Amino acid sequence: MNSWKKILLIVVPLMVVVAAPLVLRDSGTEGSDQAVLRLDVITPHTETLRREFGEAFADYWQKKTGESVYVNFLVPGGTSECVRVIGNGFEAARERGVSGCNIDVFFGGGAYDFAIQAKLGRFEKLRIFDTHPQLFGKNGIPATLSGETFYDPDHAWIGSVLSSFGIAYNTDLLAERGLSPPVSWDDLGDPGYVRGIALADTTKSSSVTKSFEMLVQQKIQNELALSDPAEEHADVVARGWDASMHLIQRIGANARYFTDSSAKIPRDVAQGNAVAGMCIDFYGRTTSETLKKEDGSSRLQYIMPSGGSSISVDPVAVLKGAPHPELAQAFVEFVLSREGQMLWAAAPGSLPGPRYRALRRLPIRPDLYEGETLAAMIDGEALPFEQARKFSYDRKLTGHLFSPLRTIIRVMCIDPHDEMKAAWDALIEAGFPPQATARFHDVSAVAYDRAGGPIKSTLKKSKVEAVKLMNELGSFFRENYREARRLAEEGK
């Protein structure tokens, strides 16, 4: 029996990684059988984006080499699911004594997840730093900006496009509720949004977790800016953390649901299933683009809260042991080329630009924000490199808490959501009496020092210990919300 278990432990992950390029491939595979080469790219990107980059790279490679190539996008879900497939592939390869996961390129996601994969040695060194050094000169792509890393110091990955985080909202539904357009994260905690916020499960969406981290950063930095210089730094940070947890609770209580896919959020807001939601910029902008009327208006709008988000990147990397290493490196070079960068930003039909639909994203190359390329950008007025200077991401404050934050939001807002909503309704009805409100906002179990201490260490120990901790924290918040409801109903 033990030998069979060992065999299964090897065979099952191996079957998963071998089958992945077939099972996860795009449904539209026209041209895949006729192409001479195939490049397997795992990505959380949308179908619209995949089509643009797949066809554009195929054209580029045909003109450069005379060879046809089909870009086979593997789409298991969000970034976390991509990472899971990659991990399973490398584990299966390790059991066989070989390198790689049978996939060429990892395209899209967050810098945090790419940094972890780089530490695990799962990426090849990118040659673009040697073949195109001019991209990284004085006025080129910066290594870091306002606390965010734009490319790996060892050149294992590089940002392909800029990202920010903000709020998508439905103008029609805001008018129905008599609400003004949101301008800050705090607005989403207003009781006027009750049952009207769309959110994603942070354990399955890196982009939404990053949105919440931006919120936490802003609250902590606000406390630091307003604090007495004589006050202990640790005490101020802890107070800012608590303030951010309280706001997350209010937003969570207003949530209509927590979806598995962050891409679903702006679509639901656009369709009237939610008033507003937290999302990455391009999900909000591209959805708004699809709803544009002839006069240029759209019922879906996107805003980046002023001073409420850093400018980060969506990276691209070549996976270790890529079946087509030359093609994979060329794909990265194409994405960073003038033609590849303008796919993100220009209007459909422009040259260079997308063929079918505007992607409404901001290029990572600073040299494109001038002259004819800036004029061709739909959202060029955003001037992201200037916006980045309004918010400085301090990694020391929350960078080490990214994974714990995922879990904390789950046990504080998602798992006890029914109890949370019932307590929130009672608080609104009673006018937020002090005792009930204080009990609702008791976040002592997930205080800053606990998040970076016992919570973080327990999550790293084992899945059994992690589940036990989550059950304990979930019970803590369920009891708090039940008691807050009771106190509110009694007017206390």
C-alpha positions in Angstrom: 0.0 0.0 0.0 2.8 2.4 0.9 4.5 1.8 -2.5 1.3 2.5 -4.3 0.9 5.8 -2.4 4.4 6.8 -3.4 3.7 6.0 -7.0 0.5 8.0 -6.9 2.3 11.0 -5.4 4.6 11.0 -8.4 2.2 10.0 -11.1 -0.7 12.3 -10.3 1.2 15.6 -10.3 3.0 14.4 -13.5 -0.4 13.8 -15.2 -1.5 17.2 -14.1 1.4 19.0 -15.6 1.5 17.0 -18.8 -2.2 17.5 -19.3 -2.2 21.2 -18.4 -1.2 22.5 -21.9 -4.2 20.7 -23.4 -6.8 21.0 -20.6 -6.2 24.7 -19.9 -5.7 25.9 -23.5 -7.9 28.6 -24.9 -11.1 27.4 -26.4 -10.4 29.3 -29.6 -7.5 27.3 -31.1 -7.7 28.3 -34.8 -4.2 28.0 -36.4 -2.8 25.8 -33.7 -2.5 22.8 -35.9 -1.1 24.7 -38.9 1.7 26.5 -36.9 5.3 25.3 -37.0 5.9 26.2 -33.4 3.8 26.5 -30.2 4.5 28.7 -27.2 2.8 27.7 -24.0 2.0 30.8 -21.8 0.3 30.4 -18.5 -1.6 33.6 -17.5 -4.5 35.0 -15.5 -5.1 37.6 -18.3 -8.5 38.1 -20.0 -9.4 36.6 -23.3 -9.4 40.0 -25.0 -5.8 40.6 -23.9 -4.7 37.1 -24.8 -6.1 37.4 -28.3 -4.3 40.7 -29.0 -0.9 39.5 -27.7 -1.2 36.1 -29.2 -1.9 37.3 -32.7 0.5 40.2 -32.5 3.4 38.0 -31.4 2.6 35.5 -34.1 2.8 38.2 -36.7 6.0 39.6 -35.3 7.7 36.2 -35.3 6.5 35.4 -38.8 8.0 38.7 -40.1 11.2 38.2 -38.2 11.9 34.5 -38.9 9.5 33.4 -41.5 8.2 30.7 -39.1 4.6 30.4 -37.9 3.9 30.2 -34.2 0.8 29.6 -32.2 0.6 31.1 -28.7 -1.2 28.6 -26.5 -2.5 30.4 -23.5 -3.1 28.2 -20.4 -5.8 29.8 -18.2 -6.4 27.9 -14.9 -7.9 31.0 -13.2 -6.3 33.8 -11.2 -2.7 34.3 -10.3 -2.9 31.9 -7.3 -4.2 29.1 -9.6 -1.4 29.8 -12.1 1.1 29.5 -9.3 -0.5 26.3 -8.1 -0.2 24.7 -11.6 3.4 25.8 -12.0 4.2 24.4 -8.5 2.6 21.1 -9.3 4.6 20.9 -12.5 7.9 21.6 -10.9 7.2 19.1 -8.1 6.4 16.4 -10.7 9.6 17.3 -12.6 11.6 17.1 -9.5 10.3 13.6 -8.7 11.5 12.6 -12.2 14.8 14.2 -11.7 14.4 16.8 -14.4 13.9 20.6 -14.5 10.9 22.6 -15.7 7.1 22.4 -15.7 6.5 21.9 -19.4 5.4 25.6 -19.8 7.4 28.4 -21.5 6.2 31.7 -20.1 4.4 33.1 -17.0 2.6 36.3 -18.1 0.7 38.5 -15.7 -0.1 38.5 -12.1 1.6 40.4 -9.2 5.2 41.2 -8.4 4.8 39.4 -5.0 4.0 36.1 -6.6 6.7 36.4 -9.2 9.3 37.3 -6.5 8.4 34.1 -4.6 8.7 32.0 -7.8 12.1 33.6 -8.5 13.3 32.7 -5.0 12.3 29.1 -5.7 14.6 29.2 -8.7 11.8 28.6 -11.2 12.7 31.3 -13.7 15.4 31.6 -16.3 17.5 34.8 -16.4 16.0 37.2 -19.0 18.3 38.1 -21.9 16.5 41.4 -22.6 18.7 43.2 -20.1 21.7 42.3 -22.4 20.0 42.6 -25.8 18.2 45.9 -25.1 20.2 47.7 -22.4 18.8 51.1 -23.6 15.5 50.2 -22.0 17.1 50.4 -18.5 19.2 53.6 -18.8 18.8 56.9 -17.0 15.4 57.6 -18.5 14.4 54.0 -18.9 12.4 51.5 -16.8 13.4 52.1 -13.2 14.4 49.2 -10.9 12.1 50.6 -8.2 9.7 53.5 -8.0 7.9 54.8 -4.9 8.8 51.6 -3.0 7.6 49.1 -5.7 9.9 46.8 -7.6 9.7 47.0 -11.4 12.1 44.2 -12.2 13.9 41.5 -10.3 17.5 42.5 -9.2 18.8 39.2 -10.7 16.8 39.7 -13.9 14.6 36.7 -13.3 11.4 38.7 -14.2 10.4 42.1 -15.4 7.2 44.2 -15.3 5.3 44.1 -18.6 2.8 46.9 -17.8 1.9 49.2 -14.9 -1.0 48.5 -12.5 -2.8 50.5 -9.9 -5.7 49.6 -7.7 -9.0 51.4 -7.2 -12.8 51.4 -7.4 -15.2 50.6 -10.2 -18.6 52.1 -9.7 -22.0 52.2 -11.4 -23.2 55.8 -11.9 -26.9 54.7 -12.3 -27.0 52.8 -9.0 -25.2 55.5 -7.2 -27.9 58.0 -8.3 -30.6 55.5 -7.2 -29.1 55.4 -3.7 -28.4 59.1 -3.6 -24.6 58.6 -3.2 -21.8 60.7 -4.6 -19.1 59.0 -6.6 -16.5 57.4 -4.3 -13.2 59.2 -4.1 -11.5 57.2 -1.3 -11.3 53.7 0.2 -13.3 55.1 3.2 -16.3 55.7 1.0 -16.8 52.0 0.5 -17.4 51.6 4.2 -20.3 54.0 4.2 -23.6 52.2 5.2 -25.1 53.7 2.1 -23.3 50.9 0.2 -24.9 48.1 2.2 -25.3 44.9 0.1 -23.8 46.9 -2.7 -20.0 46.1 -2.7 -18.5 43.4 -5.0 -15.3 41.8 -3.6 -13.1 38.8 -4.3 -11.8 36.1 -2.1 -8.3 37.3 -1.1 -7.1 33.7 -0.8 -7.8 33.3 -4.5 -7.0 36.8 -5.9 -3.6 38.5 -5.5 -4.9 41.7 -7.2 -7.7 42.2 -4.6 -5.3 41.4 -1.8 -3.0 44.0 -3.1 -5.9 46.5 -3.2 -6.5 45.8 0.5 -2.8 46.2 1.2 -2.9 49.6 -0.4 -5.8 50.5 2.0 -3.7 49.3 4.9 -0.7 51.2 3.8 -2.6 54.4 3.5 -4.2 54.1 7.0 -0.8 53.4 8.6 0.9 56.2 6.8 -1.8 58.6 7.7 -1.4 57.7 11.3 2.4 58.2 11.0 2.0 61.6 9.4 -0.4 62.8 12.1 1.3 61.3 15.1 3.3 63.1 17.9 7.0 62.6 17.1 7.5 61.5 20.7 5.1 58.6 20.3 6.5 55.1 19.8 6.7 54.2 16.1 5.4 50.7 16.8 2.4 52.1 18.7 1.4 54.4 15.8 1.8 51.6 13.2 -0.4 49.3 15.3 -3.0 52.0 15.6 -3.0 52.5 11.8 -3.3 48.8 11.3 -6.4 48.6 13.6 -7.9 51.5 11.7 -7.4 49.7 8.4 -8.9 46.5 9.9 -12.0 48.5 11.0 -12.4 49.9 7.5 -12.0 46.4 5.9 -14.7 45.2 8.3 -17.1 47.9 7.2 -16.4 47.3 3.5 -16.8 43.5 4.1 -20.1 44.1 5.9 -21.3 46.1 2.9 -20.2 43.3 0.5 -22.9 41.5 -1.5 -20.6 38.6 -2.2 -17.0 37.4 -2.4 -16.2 36.0 -5.8 -13.4 33.7 -6.8 -12.4 35.9 -9.8 -11.5 39.6 -9.5 -12.3 40.0 -13.2 -15.9 39.4 -12.3 -16.2 42.4 -10.1 -16.3 45.2 -12.7 -18.6 43.1 -14.9 -21.1 42.7 -12.1 -20.9 46.4 -11.2 -21.5 47.2 -14.9 -24.5 44.9 -15.0 -26.1 46.4 -11.9 -25.4 43.5 -9.6 -23.3 45.7 -7.3 -22.9 49.4 -6.8 -19.1 49.4 -6.6 -16.2 47.1 -6.1 -12.4 47.0 -5.6 -10.4 46.1 -8.6 -7.2 46.4 -10.5 -7.2 49.4 -12.9 -7.3 47.6 -16.2 -10.3 45.5 -15.2 -12.2 48.7 -14.5 -11.0 50.6 -17.5 -11.6 47.8 -20.1 -15.1 47.1 -18.8 -15.9 50.8 -19.0 -14.6 50.8 -22.5 -17.0 48.0 -23.6 -20.0 50.0 -22.3 -19.1 53.3 -24.0 -22.0 55.1 -25.7 -21.6 57.2 -28.9 -21.2 60.3 -26.7 -18.3 58.7 -24.9 -20.1 58.2 -21.6 -20.3 54.9 -19.7 -22.3 53.8 -16.7 -19.2 52.1 -15.3 -16.4 54.4 -14.1 -13.1 53.7 -12.5 -11.1 55.8 -10.0 -7.8 55.4 -8.3 -8.2 56.9 -4.8 -5.8 59.8 -4.5 -2.9 58.8 -2.4 -4.5 55.4 -2.0 -2.5 53.2 -4.3 1.0 52.7 -5.5 1.9 52.1 -9.1 3.1 48.5 -9.4 3.6 46.1 -12.3 2.3 42.9 -13.9 5.4 40.9 -14.6 6.5 38.4 -17.3 9.1 35.7 -16.9 10.5 32.7 -18.8 10.1 29.5 -16.8 13.0 27.3 -16.0 13.4 24.4 -18.4 11.1 26.1 -21.0 10.5 23.7 -23.9 11.1 26.7 -26.3 13.6 28.9 -24.6 14.5 31.1 -27.7 10.8 31.7 -28.4 10.0 32.4 -24.8 12.8 35.0 -24.5 11.6 36.6 -27.8 8.1 36.8 -26.4 9.4 38.9 -23.4 11.3 41.1 -25.8 8.2 41.6 -27.9 6.1 42.5 -24.9 8.6 45.3 -24.0 9.0 46.5 -27.5 7.3 49.7 -28.7 4.8 47.6 -30.6 4.1 45.4 -27.7 3.8 48.2 -25.2 1.3 50.2 -27.4 -1.0 47.1 -27.5 -1.7 48.0 -23.9 -2.5 51.7 -24.4 -3.6 52.7 -27.9 -7.0 52.7 -29.6 -8.1 49.8 -31.7 -7.0 50.0 -35.3 -4.1 52.4 -34.7 -0.5 51.5 -35.6 1.0 50.4 -33.4 -2.0 49.4 -31.3 -4.5 46.6 -30.7 -6.5 45.0 -33.5 -9.9 44.4 -31.8 -10.5 46.2 -28.6 -8.7 48.8 -26.4 -7.0 47.2 -23.4 -6.8 50.5 -21.5 -3.5 49.8 -19.7 -0.5 51.9 -19.0 3.0 51.0 -20.6 5.9 50.4 -18.3 8.3 52.3 -20.6 8.8 55.9 -19.5 10.1 56.9 -23.0 6.6 56.3 -24.5 5.0 59.0 -22.4 5.9 61.7 -24.9 5.3 62.7 -28.5 3.2 60.6 -30.8 3.0 57.6 -28.6 1.6 59.6 -25.7 -0.9 61.2 -28.0 -2.0 57.7 -29.1 -2.7 56.5 -25.6 -6.3 56.5 -24.5 -5.4 57.0 -20.8 -2.1 58.9 -21.3 -3.4 61.8 -19.2 -3.1 59.5 -16.2 0.7 60.1 -16.3 1.4 57.1 -13.9 5.0 58.0 -13.2 3.9 61.3 -11.8 1.0 59.7 -9.9 3.5 57.2 -8.3 5.2 60.0 -6.5 2.0 60.8 -4.5 2.1 57.4 -2.8 5.3 55.8 -1.5 4.9 52.1 -0.8 6.8 51.2 2.4 7.5 47.5 2.2 8.6 47.4 5.8 5.1 48.2 7.0 3.1 45.6 5.2 5.2 43.7 2.7 5.8 40.8 5.2 2.1 40.7 5.9 0.8 40.0 2.4 0.0 36.3 3.0 -1.3 36.8 6.6 -3.6 39.6 5.3 -5.2 37.2 2.8 -6.1 34.8 5.7 -7.1 37.6 8.1 -9.6 39.0 5.6 -11.0 35.5 5.0 -11.6 34.7 8.7 -12.7 38.2 9.6 -15.1 38.9 6.6 -15.6 35.9 4.4 -16.1 32.9 6.6 -18.4 34.7 9.1 -20.1 36.9 6.5 -23.6 35.9 7.5 -23.0 36.9 11.1 -21.2 40.0 10.0 -24.0 41.2 7.8 -26.6 40.6 10.5 -24.6 42.6 13.0 -24.0 45.4 10.5 -27.8 45.6 9.8 -28.5 45.8 13.5 -25.8 48.5 14.0 -27.3 50.6 11.1 -30.8 50.2 12.5 -29.7 51.2 16.0 -27.6 54.1 14.9 -24.2 52.5 15.9 -24.5 52.4 19.7 -21.0 52.5 21.3 -20.8 49.1 23.0 -22.1 47.2 20.0 -19.9 49.1 17.6 -16.8 48.5 19.8 -17.6 44.8 19.9 -18.1 44.6 16.1 -14.7 46.3 15.7 -12.8 44.1 18.2 -9.7 43.0 16.1 -7.4 42.2 18.9 -7.1 38.6 17.7 -5.5 39.9 14.4 -3.5 42.9 15.8 -0.4 44.0 14.0 2.1 42.2 16.2 0.0 39.0 16.1 -0.3 39.2 12.3 3.4 39.4 11.8 4.1 37.0 14.7 2.1 33.9 15.6 -0.4 34.2 12.7 2.3 34.3 10.1 4.4 31.6 11.7 1.5 29.3 12.1 0.4 29.7 8.5 3.9 28.6 7.5 3.9 25.5 9.7 1.5 23.1 8.0 -1.9 23.0 6.4 -3.3 21.3 9.5 -2.0 24.1 11.8 -3.2 26.7 9.3 -6.8 25.3 9.2 -6.8 25.0 13.0 -5.8 28.7 13.3 -8.4 29.8 10.8 -11.1 27.9 12.6 -10.1 29.6 15.9 -10.0 33.1 14.4 -13.3 32.5 12.5 -15.0 31.5 15.8 -13.6 34.6 17.5 -15.2 36.9 14.9 -18.5 35.0 14.6 -18.9 35.3 18.4 -18.0 39.0 18.2 -20.6 39.7 15.5 -23.3 37.8 17.3 -22.7 39.7 20.4 -22.5 43.0 18.5 -25.9 42.3 17.0 -27.4 41.4 20.4 -26.0 44.7 21.9 -27.2 46.7 19.0 -30.7 45.3 19.3 -30.7 46.3 22.9 -29.5 49.8 22.0 -26.2 49.5 23.9 
